[in-house]
Amino acid sequence: MKRNNEQQLHIFEQQDTLLSSLADFIVAESKQAITREGRFSLVLSGGSSPKRLYELLASDAYRDQVEWNKVFFFFGDERYVPLTDVQSNYLMAKTALFDPLQIATDHIYAMDTAQTPEEAALCYQQDLEAYFGTKTPHFDIILLGLGDNVHTASLFPYTQLLHEQKAWVKAEYINEVKMNRITLTAPIINQANHIAFLIFGAGKAEAIQSAMSDTLDIDKYPAQLIQPDHGVLHWFLDQDAARLVE
Ligand SMILES: O=C(O)[C@H](O)[C@@H](O)[C@H](O)[C@H](O)COP(=O)(O)O
């Protein structure tokens, strides 16, 4: 089954130029969204790949290019650990981005892992409903990473989460990582204006090839679920990661 949405490949030899190109894209989109709607919604991904991007956005090279007081931050997923835990995606973003830029707490939508996983998912859904109001939940940019097993956000292979058609946020115990995860689901991710995968390193090449394959098997390759309804799917890759799809 051919994919029917727009995809843009952005492939760079060096990680530095990859990161600055994605940072430039975020800056440009923030300007357009703020002009259009007075605010910009950015969904952050977790894991290790995006840390340097967040540090770059908070650096002298970029900090003055964005009206941060009009930016609202969300998370694509969260590990079910305290927000002070070293595994927390929130803590990584707080350290690399929020604290250096002195982002106001009412501009940061963290998943509340002090509640049960199911309560946290429900509360986050309510937060999103409040943010979007009666408007369709079109995040301006959703950043995503890709696991070696082709998971993205916390949409892991062979989980119930993959088949959620209605809820925007769900929690599930993920046996593969022996922890509860809270995650945006494909229905809301696919409503974004822009979805940007940030992936680098030769170890991700096979996962990217599977994710991009037109032979769909979403249980095996969950990232294949990411097919924007109206927006653009961007792949920000370094050459090592892109070697099987260039
Ligand atoms: O909470 C998480 O871990 C992320 O949301 C997850 O989807 C991540 O993006 C991939 O696992 C890639 O992680 P790395 O960037 O560390 O390879």
The ligand as a Gaussian input file, in Angstrom:
#p B3LYP/6-31G(d) Opt

LIG

0 1
 O       11.027000       8.029000      25.591000
 C       11.744000       7.667000      24.648000
 O       12.721000       6.899000      24.754000
 C       11.510000       8.226000      23.287000
 O       10.432000       8.916000      23.146000
 C       11.738000       7.151000      22.267000
 O       10.738000       7.007000      21.311000
 C       13.040000       7.527000      21.593000
 O       12.805000       8.629000      20.716000
 C       13.612000       6.372000      20.829000
 O       13.705000       5.279000      21.715000
 C       15.007000       6.724000      20.311000
 O       15.824000       6.948000      21.427000
 P       17.361000       7.412000      21.259000
 O       17.291000       8.799000      20.689000
 O       17.898000       7.386000      22.652000
 O       17.994000       6.431000      20.322000

